[in-house]
Amino acid sequence: MVAHQQSSAPSRFRQYKGALSKIVTAIGVVYVVYEIVYLLGFFTTEKIFLHPFAFRALALGLILVFTFLVVPATQNAPRDRLPWYEIPLILASLAVCGYIFFNASTLMEHSPWANPLELILGIITILLLLEATRRVVGIAIVVIAGFFLFYAMYCNYFPGILVGRGYPLSRVMAVMYLSQDGVFGLLLNIVLVVIFAFILFATLLRVTGGGSFFTDLAFSLIGGVRGGPAKGAIIASTLFGSMSGSAVANVAATGSVTIPLMKQTGYEPHFAGAVESVASTGGQLMPPVMGAAAFIMADFLGVSYVTVCIAGLLPAILYYVGLFTMVHIEAVKTGLRGLPRQELPSLKKTLRRGWLYFLPLGVLIYYLGVAGYSPQTSALYAVASLFLVSLIKKETRLGLRQIVATLEATARGMIDIVTVCALIGIIMGSLSLTGLGLSLAGGLVNLSGGHLITLLLLAAAGAYVLSMGLPTTPCYIMLATLIAPAIVQLDVAPIAAHLFVFYFGMASMITPPVCPAAIVGAGLAGAPMMQTGFQAMRLGILILIIPFMFVYNNVLLMVGSPAAIALAVITSIIGVAGLGAAIEGYLLDRANWLQRFLMAAGAIVLIYPGWLTDTIGTSMLAGVILWQWAGRRHRI
């Protein structure tokens, strides 16, 4: 039976005892209940009108308070008590958000200038967000947001396409603090309404045993085949990762089980950590949830959620086919076997124990894709069905203490994304105030000389740098705002442009120097971080190749005739498998440098749909197969 272990890594949160622990739990529970009540429409049905602006202010205030309570300021800060300096931050959070909460209706008619009190409160709000975000995701996004704040005031001193009209601080704070174009804007609303519902669903799924069920299911299916633990890790991480909303959280959740099993069967520690991090990152690319980016992408593009899922399906499948191929070849090259049957969970027992978990997933997909309900409503229906399913069996039934723990865990899961997206509101406000978004898009196009490949390379580099260390959803939102419009200007299909920046944003999860998913995987595997990161980049190389392919040919996004799509599916799958073989240096036998080059070239042209490229690619791969077959016969 697969053992479900917990990571031995220390928690990044403070761990309190006594009264303070109860206070933290209470604040987390209050926040989540407040969110649920708002989403269920209680404030409307009970004639208690709560302005959306006020809703966001109170929610952000609670999250900031929760953040300063549970996230230490530094690695060496106390973790078992509350330092004195957190108290002013907590009180300031309540004050600045309370002002918006109590004045939300009148602020809609506010003048475009902040008065002295609002100016002070706005500055404090920005400082609080900068500090909270620094604690949860690091300094990179803080520097970027600080630059955009500076730019809004002094853009008249910037050169070239960056020049604009600078604004006084009172005008900037009116936008950032008092309007729906800044911190408390529509971006924060998406997070608090849509993303919250899915984080609640993912948390409840984990607490009720859904995560362990999907892991056991994957291992019971293929854990015994050659390289089975790594292949099981890929499937488990795909299933759980597409709903968890975070590549890093997925590595921590499933990697604590899969990585030790991979090491047990002979995979090197750095390889095991890399496999888990690449598989978990791919969960954010795989429909139906795609780390909740699918819903936001649909909103940006003005298309249905189903359209985004259909477009994202084949690229995600190709990503996993490539990873699966490399894991299999690694097992063949090193002579690895699967786990003994007696150490694997029984498929029959696993399904008997957990088949009911498919019902909430079915509810989610039905209400999203068939009934056409809003994402948050669909997720709440899925939450309700999952809770009902958990009541059926005694071992999954949640008592009051477990329900409270689930609500608190949901609040903790919201910390990163709420603080980062509120801070990104500064970037959005700066773009709105200065018009930089339009000039930046035009500047990128001019810099590329109108050549699409040059623009894509510039966009890929920019997306990678801007996304370092960011969670999935805010990463996509920032790239969709700053970079995707430039790609669209060169007549690229909007959905292809948005998926392009999304893929390159997610690439930073497994690509050094930051590679947060790979770093967590390395920690669980006991492997060197950078070695694991470079191995992850190698295994996940398709995340850097596939976006170029679907930009140049939208058939990979399921656009075209059924025959063309079917042919693209077949040839692209062969192509990514061939690329995996080229990277691993093995097909029927170990490949020399010329064979690897021919396999790589043939694979890449196969991934690009078209009869000519398919013919060339197939011929090149077939030639290598015949070459190696003949070589093996000659040795015999």
C-alpha positions as CSV (number, residue, x, y, z in Angstrom):
1,M,0.0,0.0,0.0
2,V,1.3,3.5,-0.9
3,A,2.2,5.3,2.3
4,H,1.0,8.8,2.6
5,Q,3.6,10.8,4.3
6,Q,3.9,14.4,5.3
7,S,6.8,16.6,4.3
8,S,9.4,17.0,7.0
9,A,10.1,20.6,5.8
10,P,9.2,23.2,8.4
11,S,6.0,25.2,7.8
12,R,6.4,28.7,6.5
13,F,3.7,29.8,8.9
14,R,3.9,30.6,12.6
15,Q,2.7,27.9,14.9
16,Y,0.9,29.3,18.0
17,K,-0.4,27.6,21.1
18,G,-3.1,28.7,23.5
19,A,-5.3,31.8,23.1
20,L,-3.4,33.2,20.2
21,S,-3.8,30.0,18.2
22,K,-7.6,30.2,18.7
23,I,-7.6,33.9,17.6
24,V,-5.8,33.0,14.4
25,T,-8.2,30.2,13.7
26,A,-11.2,32.4,14.4
27,I,-10.0,35.1,12.0
28,G,-9.4,32.5,9.3
29,V,-12.9,31.0,9.8
30,V,-14.5,34.4,9.8
31,Y,-12.9,35.3,6.6
32,V,-13.9,32.1,4.8
33,V,-17.5,32.2,6.2
34,Y,-17.7,35.9,5.1
35,E,-16.7,34.9,1.6
36,I,-19.1,32.0,1.4
37,V,-22.0,34.1,2.7
38,Y,-21.3,36.8,0.1
39,L,-21.0,34.3,-2.8
40,L,-24.3,32.7,-1.7
41,G,-26.0,36.1,-2.1
42,F,-27.0,36.4,1.6
43,F,-26.4,40.2,1.6
44,T,-28.8,40.5,-1.3
45,T,-31.6,38.1,-0.3
46,E,-31.7,39.5,3.3
47,K,-31.9,43.1,2.1
48,I,-28.5,43.9,3.5
49,F,-26.8,45.7,0.7
50,L,-23.1,45.3,0.7
51,H,-21.3,47.3,-2.0
52,P,-18.8,45.2,-4.0
53,F,-16.1,47.8,-3.2
54,A,-16.9,47.3,0.5
55,F,-16.8,43.5,0.2
56,R,-13.3,43.6,-1.3
57,A,-12.1,46.1,1.3
58,L,-13.2,43.9,4.3
59,A,-11.9,40.7,2.6
60,L,-8.5,42.3,1.9
61,G,-8.3,43.7,5.5
62,L,-9.0,40.2,7.0
63,I,-6.3,38.6,4.7
64,L,-3.8,41.3,5.6
65,V,-4.4,40.8,9.3
66,F,-4.2,37.0,8.8
67,T,-0.9,37.4,6.9
68,F,0.8,39.5,9.6
69,L,-0.4,37.1,12.2
70,V,0.9,33.9,10.6
71,V,3.7,34.7,8.1
72,P,7.0,35.7,9.8
73,A,8.8,38.8,8.5
74,T,12.0,36.9,8.0
75,Q,13.3,33.3,8.2
76,N,14.8,34.0,11.6
77,A,11.7,35.7,13.1
78,P,10.0,34.0,16.0
79,R,7.5,31.3,14.9
80,D,5.9,30.5,18.3
81,R,4.9,34.0,19.4
82,L,3.7,37.3,17.9
83,P,6.5,39.9,17.7
84,W,5.5,43.4,18.9
85,Y,6.0,45.0,15.4
86,E,3.2,43.0,13.9
87,I,0.6,44.8,16.1
88,P,0.9,48.2,14.3
89,L,0.7,46.4,10.9
90,I,-2.5,44.6,12.0
91,L,-4.1,47.8,13.3
92,A,-3.0,49.7,10.2
93,S,-4.6,47.0,7.9
94,L,-7.9,47.3,9.7
95,A,-7.8,51.1,9.5
96,V,-7.0,51.5,5.8
97,C,-9.5,48.8,4.7
98,G,-12.1,50.0,7.2
99,Y,-12.1,53.4,5.6
100,I,-13.0,51.9,2.2
101,F,-15.5,49.6,3.8
102,F,-17.5,52.4,5.5
103,N,-17.2,54.9,2.7
104,A,-17.5,52.6,-0.4
105,S,-20.7,54.1,-1.8
106,T,-19.6,57.7,-1.6
107,L,-16.1,56.9,-3.0
108,M,-17.8,56.0,-6.3
109,E,-18.6,59.7,-6.8
110,H,-15.2,60.8,-5.4
111,S,-13.1,63.5,-6.9
112,P,-10.0,62.4,-8.9
113,W,-7.8,63.7,-6.1
114,A,-7.1,62.2,-2.6
115,N,-7.6,64.5,0.3
116,P,-4.8,64.6,3.0
117,L,-6.3,61.8,5.1
118,E,-6.9,59.6,2.1
119,L,-3.3,60.4,0.8
120,I,-1.9,59.1,4.1
121,L,-4.1,56.0,4.2
122,G,-3.3,55.3,0.5
123,I,0.5,55.4,1.2
124,I,0.0,53.1,4.3
125,T,-2.0,50.7,2.1
126,I,0.8,50.5,-0.5
127,L,3.4,49.9,2.2
128,L,1.4,47.2,3.9
129,L,0.9,45.4,0.6
130,L,4.5,45.7,-0.3
131,E,5.5,44.1,3.0
132,A,2.9,41.4,3.0
133,T,3.8,40.4,-0.6
134,R,7.5,40.4,0.2
135,R,6.8,37.9,3.0
136,V,4.7,35.5,0.9
137,V,6.4,35.5,-2.5
138,G,9.6,37.4,-2.2
139,I,11.1,40.7,-3.4
140,A,10.8,40.4,-7.3
141,I,7.1,41.4,-7.6
142,V,7.6,44.1,-4.9
143,V,10.3,45.7,-7.0
144,I,8.2,45.5,-10.2
145,A,5.2,47.1,-8.4
146,G,7.4,49.8,-6.9
147,F,8.7,50.6,-10.4
148,F,5.2,51.1,-11.7
149,L,4.2,53.3,-8.8
150,F,7.3,55.4,-9.4
151,Y,6.6,55.5,-13.1
152,A,3.0,56.8,-12.6
153,M,4.5,59.9,-10.9
154,Y,7.6,60.5,-13.0
155,C,7.0,59.0,-16.4
156,N,7.5,62.5,-17.9
157,Y,11.2,62.0,-17.3
158,F,11.4,58.6,-19.1
159,P,12.8,58.2,-22.6
160,G,11.2,56.9,-25.9
161,I,8.1,54.9,-25.8
162,L,8.0,55.1,-22.0
163,V,7.5,58.8,-21.8
164,G,4.2,60.0,-20.5
165,R,2.5,62.5,-18.3
166,G,3.6,62.3,-14.7
167,Y,0.9,62.7,-12.0
168,P,1.2,64.1,-8.4
169,L,1.0,61.7,-5.5
170,S,-2.6,62.7,-4.5
171,R,-3.8,61.8,-8.0
172,V,-1.9,58.5,-8.0
173,M,-3.3,57.6,-4.6
174,A,-6.8,58.4,-5.8
175,V,-6.4,55.8,-8.5
176,M,-4.5,53.2,-6.4
177,Y,-6.5,53.4,-3.2
178,L,-9.9,55.0,-3.9
179,S,-10.9,53.7,-7.3
180,Q,-11.7,50.4,-9.0
181,D,-8.7,50.7,-11.2
182,G,-6.2,50.1,-8.3
183,V,-5.8,47.9,-5.3
184,F,-9.5,47.2,-4.6
185,G,-10.3,46.8,-8.3
186,L,-11.9,44.2,-10.5
187,L,-8.7,42.0,-10.4
188,L,-9.1,41.6,-6.6
189,N,-12.8,40.9,-7.2
190,I,-12.0,38.0,-9.5
191,V,-9.7,36.5,-6.9
192,L,-12.1,36.9,-4.0
193,V,-15.1,35.5,-6.0
194,V,-13.8,33.0,-8.5
195,I,-10.4,31.8,-7.2
196,F,-11.6,31.5,-3.6
197,A,-14.3,29.0,-4.6
198,F,-11.8,26.8,-6.2
199,I,-9.3,27.0,-3.4
200,L,-12.1,26.0,-1.0
201,F,-12.9,23.1,-3.3
202,A,-9.3,21.9,-3.5
203,T,-8.8,22.3,0.2
204,L,-11.9,20.2,1.0
205,L,-10.9,17.6,-1.5
206,R,-7.5,17.2,0.2
207,V,-8.9,17.2,3.7
208,T,-11.5,14.5,2.9
209,G,-9.0,12.2,1.3
210,G,-9.5,13.0,-2.4
211,G,-5.8,13.8,-2.9
212,S,-4.7,10.5,-1.5
213,F,-7.3,8.7,-3.5
214,F,-6.0,10.1,-6.8
215,T,-2.5,9.2,-5.8
216,D,-3.5,5.6,-4.9
217,L,-5.5,5.3,-8.1
218,A,-2.5,6.4,-10.2
219,F,-0.2,3.9,-8.5
220,S,-2.7,1.1,-8.6
221,L,-3.0,1.5,-12.3
222,I,0.6,1.8,-13.4
223,G,2.8,1.6,-10.3
224,G,4.0,-1.9,-11.2
225,V,5.2,-1.2,-14.7
226,R,8.7,-0.1,-15.6
227,G,9.4,3.3,-14.0
228,G,5.9,3.0,-12.4
229,P,6.4,5.3,-9.5
230,A,7.5,8.2,-11.8
231,K,4.6,7.5,-14.1
232,G,2.2,7.3,-11.2
233,A,3.5,10.6,-9.9
234,I,2.8,12.2,-13.3
235,I,-0.8,11.0,-13.3
236,A,-1.5,11.8,-9.7
237,S,0.0,15.3,-10.0
238,T,-2.0,15.9,-13.2
239,L,-5.3,14.9,-11.5
240,F,-4.7,16.9,-8.3
241,G,-2.7,19.7,-9.8
242,S,-5.4,20.8,-12.3
243,M,-7.6,21.7,-9.3
244,S,-5.1,22.8,-6.7
245,G,-4.3,26.2,-8.2
246,S,-0.6,26.1,-7.3
247,A,2.3,24.2,-8.7
248,V,4.3,24.6,-5.5
249,A,1.4,23.3,-3.3
250,N,0.9,20.4,-5.6
251,V,4.5,19.4,-5.3
252,A,4.3,19.6,-1.5
253,A,1.0,17.6,-1.4
254,T,1.7,14.8,-3.8
255,G,5.5,14.9,-3.8
256,S,5.7,13.8,-0.1
257,V,4.3,10.4,-1.4
258,T,5.7,10.1,-4.9
259,I,9.3,11.3,-4.5
260,P,10.2,8.7,-1.8
261,L,8.7,5.9,-4.0
262,M,10.6,7.1,-7.0
263,K,13.9,7.0,-5.0
264,Q,13.0,3.6,-3.6
265,T,12.8,2.1,-7.1
266,G,16.2,3.6,-8.2
267,Y,15.6,7.0,-9.6
268,E,18.3,9.6,-8.6
269,P,17.0,12.1,-6.0
270,H,17.4,15.1,-8.3
271,F,15.5,13.2,-11.1
272,A,12.7,12.3,-8.7
273,G,12.3,15.9,-7.5
274,A,12.4,17.1,-11.1
275,V,9.7,14.7,-12.3
276,E,7.3,15.8,-9.5
277,S,7.9,19.5,-10.1
278,V,7.4,19.2,-13.9
279,A,4.3,17.1,-13.4
280,S,2.9,19.5,-10.9
281,T,3.5,22.5,-13.0
282,G,1.7,20.8,-15.9
283,G,-1.3,20.5,-13.7
284,Q,-1.7,24.3,-14.1
285,L,-1.8,23.8,-17.9
286,M,-4.3,21.0,-17.9
287,P,-8.1,21.7,-18.2
288,P,-10.6,21.8,-16.7
289,V,-9.4,24.2,-14.1
290,M,-5.8,25.2,-15.2
291,G,-5.1,26.8,-11.9
292,A,-8.2,28.9,-12.4
293,A,-6.5,30.8,-15.2
294,A,-9.1,29.3,-17.7
295,F,-11.8,31.4,-16.2
296,I,-9.8,34.6,-16.1
297,M,-8.6,34.0,-19.7
298,A,-12.2,33.5,-20.8
299,D,-13.1,36.8,-19.2
300,F,-10.1,38.6,-20.8
301,L,-10.9,37.2,-24.3
302,G,-14.7,37.5,-24.1
303,V,-15.2,33.8,-24.9
304,S,-16.7,30.9,-23.1
305,Y,-14.8,28.8,-20.5
306,V,-15.3,25.7,-22.7
307,T,-13.5,27.5,-25.6
308,V,-10.5,28.0,-23.4
309,C,-10.5,24.5,-22.2
310,I,-10.7,23.0,-25.7
311,A,-7.9,25.2,-26.9
312,G,-5.7,24.3,-23.9
313,L,-6.3,20.6,-24.0
314,L,-3.9,19.3,-26.8
315,P,-0.9,21.5,-25.8
316,A,-1.2,20.1,-22.2
317,I,-1.5,16.5,-23.4
318,L,1.6,17.0,-25.6
319,Y,3.5,18.4,-22.5
320,Y,2.7,15.3,-20.5
321,V,3.4,12.9,-23.4
322,G,6.9,14.4,-23.6
323,L,7.4,14.0,-19.9
324,F,6.0,10.5,-19.8
325,T,8.4,9.5,-22.7
326,M,11.5,10.8,-21.0
327,V,10.6,9.1,-17.7
328,H,10.0,5.8,-19.5
329,I,13.3,6.1,-21.4
330,E,15.2,6.9,-18.2
331,A,13.8,3.7,-16.7
332,V,14.8,1.7,-19.7
333,K,18.3,3.1,-19.8
334,T,19.0,2.5,-16.2
335,G,17.1,-0.9,-15.9
336,L,14.6,0.3,-13.4
337,R,11.5,-1.7,-12.5
338,G,8.2,-0.9,-11.0
339,L,7.1,-1.4,-7.4
340,P,6.3,-5.0,-6.3
341,R,2.6,-5.8,-6.5
342,Q,2.3,-6.3,-2.8
343,E,3.5,-2.7,-2.2
344,L,0.8,-1.2,-4.4
345,P,-2.7,-0.3,-3.5
346,S,-5.4,-2.6,-4.9
347,L,-7.2,-1.0,-7.8
348,K,-10.5,-2.7,-6.8
349,K,-10.1,-1.5,-3.2
350,T,-9.0,1.9,-4.2
351,L,-12.1,2.4,-6.5
352,R,-14.4,1.0,-3.8
353,R,-12.9,3.4,-1.3
354,G,-12.9,6.5,-3.4
355,W,-15.1,6.3,-6.6
356,L,-17.4,8.8,-5.0
357,Y,-14.8,11.5,-5.5
358,F,-15.6,11.4,-9.2
359,L,-19.1,12.7,-8.4
360,P,-18.0,16.2,-7.2
361,L,-15.7,16.5,-10.2
362,G,-18.6,15.5,-12.5
363,V,-20.7,18.2,-10.8
364,L,-18.0,20.8,-11.4
365,I,-17.6,19.9,-15.1
366,Y,-21.4,19.7,-15.7
367,Y,-22.2,23.1,-14.2
368,L,-19.2,24.7,-15.9
369,G,-19.3,23.1,-19.3
370,V,-22.9,21.9,-19.8
371,A,-25.2,24.1,-17.7
372,G,-23.1,27.2,-18.3
373,Y,-23.1,28.4,-14.7
374,S,-20.6,30.9,-13.5
375,P,-17.3,29.4,-12.2
376,Q,-17.9,30.4,-8.6
377,T,-21.4,29.0,-8.6
378,S,-20.2,25.8,-10.2
379,A,-17.4,25.4,-7.7
380,L,-19.7,26.0,-4.7
381,Y,-22.0,23.3,-6.1
382,A,-19.0,21.0,-6.3
383,V,-18.0,21.9,-2.7
384,A,-21.5,21.1,-1.5
385,S,-21.5,17.7,-3.4
386,L,-18.1,16.9,-2.0
387,F,-19.2,17.6,1.5
388,L,-22.2,15.4,1.0
389,V,-20.0,12.6,-0.4
390,S,-17.7,12.9,2.6
391,L,-20.7,12.1,4.9
392,I,-21.3,8.7,3.4
393,K,-18.4,7.0,5.0
394,K,-17.3,7.3,8.6
395,E,-13.6,7.6,7.8
396,T,-14.2,10.7,5.5
397,R,-16.9,12.3,7.6
398,L,-15.8,15.7,8.9
399,G,-16.5,16.7,12.5
400,L,-16.7,20.3,13.7
401,R,-12.9,20.4,14.4
402,Q,-12.1,19.2,10.9
403,I,-14.5,21.6,9.3
404,V,-12.8,24.5,11.2
405,A,-9.4,23.2,10.2
406,T,-10.6,23.1,6.6
407,L,-11.8,26.7,6.7
408,E,-8.6,27.9,8.3
409,A,-6.5,26.0,5.7
410,T,-8.6,27.7,3.0
411,A,-7.7,31.1,4.5
412,R,-4.0,30.2,4.5
413,G,-4.3,29.1,0.9
414,M,-5.7,32.5,-0.1
415,I,-2.9,34.5,1.5
416,D,-0.5,34.4,-1.5
417,I,-2.9,35.0,-4.2
418,V,-4.9,37.8,-2.5
419,T,-1.8,39.8,-1.4
420,V,-0.1,39.4,-4.8
421,C,-3.2,40.3,-6.8
422,A,-3.9,43.3,-4.6
423,L,-0.3,44.5,-5.3
424,I,-0.7,43.9,-9.0
425,G,-3.6,46.3,-8.7
426,I,-0.9,49.0,-8.4
427,I,0.5,47.9,-11.8
428,M,-3.0,47.9,-13.3
429,G,-3.7,51.3,-11.9
430,S,-0.4,52.7,-13.3
431,L,-1.2,51.2,-16.7
432,S,-4.7,52.7,-16.6
433,L,-3.5,56.2,-15.5
434,T,-0.5,56.5,-17.9
435,G,-1.7,54.5,-20.9
436,L,1.6,52.6,-20.7
437,G,-0.1,49.3,-21.8
438,L,-0.8,50.6,-25.3
439,S,2.6,52.2,-25.8
440,L,4.4,49.1,-24.4
441,A,2.6,46.9,-26.8
442,G,3.4,49.2,-29.7
443,G,7.0,49.5,-28.5
444,L,7.5,45.7,-28.5
445,V,6.1,45.5,-32.0
446,N,8.4,48.2,-33.2
447,L,11.4,46.7,-31.4
448,S,10.7,43.4,-33.2
449,G,10.6,45.2,-36.6
450,G,7.3,43.6,-37.2
451,H,8.8,40.1,-37.3
452,L,6.6,37.6,-35.4
453,I,9.4,35.3,-34.3
454,T,11.4,38.2,-32.9
455,L,8.4,39.5,-31.1
456,L,7.7,36.0,-29.7
457,L,11.3,35.7,-28.4
458,L,11.0,39.1,-26.8
459,A,7.7,38.2,-25.3
460,A,8.9,34.9,-24.0
461,A,11.9,36.5,-22.3
462,G,9.7,39.2,-20.8
463,A,7.1,36.8,-19.6
464,Y,9.8,34.6,-17.9
465,V,11.4,37.5,-16.1
466,L,8.1,39.1,-14.9
467,S,6.7,35.8,-13.7
468,M,9.5,34.7,-11.5
469,G,8.1,33.2,-8.3
470,L,4.5,34.3,-8.9
471,P,1.5,32.1,-8.2
472,T,-0.3,30.9,-11.3
473,T,-3.2,33.3,-11.4
474,P,-1.5,36.6,-10.7
475,C,1.3,35.5,-13.1
476,Y,-1.1,35.1,-15.9
477,I,-3.1,38.3,-15.2
478,M,0.1,40.4,-15.3
479,L,1.4,38.8,-18.5
480,A,-2.0,39.1,-20.2
481,T,-2.1,42.8,-19.4
482,L,1.5,43.7,-20.3
483,I,2.7,41.4,-23.0
484,A,-0.2,39.5,-24.8
485,P,-1.6,42.7,-26.4
486,A,1.7,43.1,-28.3
487,I,1.5,39.6,-29.8
488,V,-2.1,40.2,-30.8
489,Q,-1.0,43.3,-32.8
490,L,0.8,41.0,-35.3
491,D,-2.5,39.2,-36.2
492,V,-2.0,36.3,-33.8
493,A,-5.2,34.8,-32.6
494,P,-5.9,36.3,-29.1
495,I,-6.3,32.9,-27.5
496,A,-3.0,31.8,-28.9
497,A,-1.3,34.9,-27.6
498,H,-2.8,34.5,-24.1
499,L,-1.8,30.8,-23.9
500,F,1.7,31.7,-25.1
501,V,2.4,34.1,-22.3
502,F,0.7,31.7,-19.8
503,Y,3.0,28.9,-20.8
504,F,6.1,31.0,-20.5
505,G,4.9,32.4,-17.2
506,M,4.5,28.8,-15.9
507,A,8.0,27.9,-17.3
508,S,9.5,30.0,-14.5
509,M,8.2,27.4,-12.0
510,I,10.8,24.8,-13.2
511,T,13.5,26.9,-14.8
512,P,16.5,28.3,-12.8
513,P,17.4,30.5,-11.1
514,V,14.1,30.9,-9.3
515,C,12.2,27.6,-10.1
516,P,10.1,27.4,-6.9
517,A,8.4,24.1,-7.8
518,A,11.7,22.5,-8.5
519,I,13.1,23.9,-5.2
520,V,10.3,22.3,-3.2
521,G,10.8,19.1,-5.1
522,A,14.5,19.2,-4.3
523,G,13.8,19.7,-0.6
524,L,11.5,16.7,-0.5
525,A,14.0,14.6,-2.4
526,G,17.1,15.7,-0.4
527,A,18.7,16.7,-3.7
528,P,20.8,19.8,-4.7
529,M,18.4,22.6,-5.7
530,M,20.0,23.8,-8.9
531,Q,20.7,20.3,-10.1
532,T,17.1,19.5,-9.6
533,G,16.1,22.8,-11.3
534,F,18.2,22.1,-14.4
535,Q,16.9,18.5,-14.6
536,A,13.3,19.9,-14.4
537,M,14.0,22.4,-17.2
538,R,15.3,19.5,-19.3
539,L,12.3,17.3,-18.6
540,G,9.8,20.2,-19.1
541,I,11.5,21.6,-22.2
542,L,8.2,21.3,-24.2
543,I,6.8,24.1,-22.1
544,L,9.2,26.3,-24.1
545,I,8.6,24.8,-27.5
546,I,4.9,24.1,-27.8
547,P,3.8,27.8,-27.5
548,F,5.7,28.7,-30.6
549,M,4.1,25.8,-32.4
550,F,0.5,26.8,-31.6
551,V,1.0,30.4,-32.4
552,Y,2.2,29.6,-35.9
553,N,-0.5,26.9,-36.4
554,N,-3.8,27.1,-34.5
555,V,-4.7,23.5,-35.3
556,L,-2.9,22.6,-32.1
557,L,-5.6,24.7,-30.4
558,M,-8.3,22.6,-32.0
559,V,-9.0,25.2,-34.6
560,G,-9.7,23.7,-38.0
561,S,-11.5,20.8,-39.7
562,P,-11.9,17.5,-37.7
563,A,-9.6,15.7,-40.1
564,A,-6.8,18.4,-39.7
565,I,-7.2,18.3,-35.9
566,A,-7.1,14.5,-35.9
567,L,-3.9,14.4,-38.0
568,A,-2.3,17.1,-35.8
569,V,-3.1,15.1,-32.7
570,I,-1.4,12.0,-34.1
571,T,1.6,13.6,-35.6
572,S,2.2,15.9,-32.6
573,I,2.1,13.1,-30.1
574,I,4.6,11.2,-32.2
575,G,6.7,14.4,-32.5
576,V,6.9,15.0,-28.7
577,A,7.7,11.4,-28.0
578,G,10.5,11.7,-30.6
579,L,11.8,14.9,-28.9
580,G,11.8,13.1,-25.6
581,A,13.8,10.3,-27.1
582,A,16.2,12.8,-28.6
583,I,16.7,14.6,-25.2
584,E,17.3,11.3,-23.4
585,G,19.5,10.0,-26.2
586,Y,17.8,6.7,-26.6
587,L,15.2,5.2,-29.0
588,L,15.7,1.5,-29.8
589,D,19.2,1.9,-28.5
590,R,21.6,4.6,-27.3
591,A,21.8,7.3,-29.9
592,N,24.9,9.0,-31.2
593,W,25.0,12.8,-31.7
594,L,23.8,12.7,-35.3
595,Q,20.9,10.4,-34.5
596,R,19.9,12.7,-31.6
597,F,20.0,15.7,-33.9
598,L,17.9,14.0,-36.6
599,M,15.4,12.9,-33.9
600,A,15.1,16.4,-32.5
601,A,14.7,18.0,-35.9
602,G,12.2,15.5,-37.1
603,A,10.2,15.8,-33.8
604,I,10.0,19.5,-33.9
605,V,8.7,19.6,-37.5
606,L,6.2,16.9,-36.7
607,I,4.9,18.9,-33.8
608,Y,4.2,21.7,-36.3
609,P,1.0,20.6,-38.2
610,G,1.1,20.4,-42.0
611,W,1.4,17.7,-44.6
612,L,4.9,18.8,-45.6
613,T,6.3,19.0,-42.1
614,D,4.6,15.7,-41.2
615,T,6.2,14.0,-44.2
616,I,9.7,15.4,-43.4
617,G,9.4,14.7,-39.7
618,T,8.1,11.1,-40.2
619,S,10.9,10.4,-42.6
620,M,13.6,11.6,-40.3
621,L,12.3,9.6,-37.3
622,A,11.8,6.5,-39.5
623,G,15.3,6.9,-40.8
624,V,16.8,6.9,-37.2
625,I,14.6,3.8,-36.3
626,L,15.9,1.9,-39.3
627,W,19.5,3.0,-38.6
628,Q,19.3,1.8,-35.0
629,W,17.5,-1.4,-36.0
630,A,20.2,-2.2,-38.5
631,G,22.9,-1.5,-36.0
632,R,21.4,-3.8,-33.4
633,R,21.1,-6.6,-36.0
634,H,24.7,-6.1,-37.1
635,R,25.8,-6.5,-33.5
636,I,23.8,-9.7,-33.1
